[in-house]
Amino acid sequence: MTDIKVEIRNGEQTAQGLRFRPGEQLSGTVHIIPSANLNCRHVWARLEWHTEGRGDRDVGRVAEIDLYNGRLGSGVPAYYDFSVILPDSPWSYSGHYINIIWRVVASIDLRMKRDPQAEARFILAPEGR
């Protein structure tokens, strides 16, 4: 069991969650505490959106950042910073039939094992939305 967490550092705190405007920079840190020694092929931070609700599920990957590759020591905390400029669309949306969800997904790419991952969701919307 590996403890992995995504922390987003900037943005505007709203009642619905952390909000960013299109074109803004999103910055954060991936925190990892392995429970065993790991030889990871990559530590990824991915900026993605997806739809939830009725109908087909759509997914978009906007950015993929390779944060690290190599050995992660058992019980040794590791921290990897990332930043990305957010696109103009699609905006976050929460409706009766469909939702558009934005998130940063961090994962550790391990050979022949299930990849541990974590996510942090946020809202992408212009001022006044």
URNORFEN-V329466 format. One record per pair of residues at least 6 apart in sequence whose ideal C-beta (glycine too) atoms are under 6 Angstrom apart, sorted by the first residue. I is the first residue (numbers start at 0). J is the second residue. D is the distance in whole Angstrom. If there is no record, write none. Layout:
i-><I	I>
j-><J	J>
d-><D	D>
This chain:
i-><0	1	1	1	2	3	3	3	3	4	4	5	5	5	5	5	6	6	7	7	7	8	8	9	10	10	11	15	16	17	18	19	19	19	19	20	21	21	23	24	24	25	25	26	27	28	28	29	29	29	30	31	32	33	33	35	36	36	37	38	39	39	39	40	40	41	41	41	42	42	42	42	43	44	44	44	44	45	45	45	46	46	46	46	47	47	47	48	48	49	49	50	50	50	50	51	52	52	52	53	61	62	64	66	67	71	85	89	90	90	91	91	91	91	91	92	101	101	102	102	103	104	105	106	106	107	107	108>
j-><34	33	34	115	32	31	105	115	117	30	117	29	103	105	117	119	27	28	17	27	119	26	27	26	17	19	18	122	122	121	122	25	85	121	123	125	85	87	85	82	84	83	85	82	81	78	80	44	79	105	78	77	76	71	73	73	72	73	71	70	71	107	109	68	108	65	68	108	66	67	79	107	106	64	66	81	105	60	63	104	61	62	83	103	60	102	104	59	101	58	100	56	57	97	99	98	96	97	98	96	86	83	81	79	79	77	123	99	123	124	99	101	122	123	124	99	121	123	118	120	119	118	117	114	116	114	115	114>
d-><5	5	6	4	4	5	6	5	4	4	5	6	5	5	5	4	5	5	6	4	5	5	5	5	4	5	5	6	5	5	4	6	6	6	6	6	6	4	5	6	6	6	6	4	6	5	5	6	5	4	6	5	5	5	6	5	6	5	4	6	6	5	6	6	4	5	5	4	4	4	6	5	5	5	6	4	5	6	5	5	5	4	5	6	5	6	6	5	5	5	6	6	5	6	6	5	5	4	5	5	6	5	5	4	6	6	6	5	6	5	5	6	4	5	5	4	5	5	5	5	5	5	5	5	4	6	5	6>
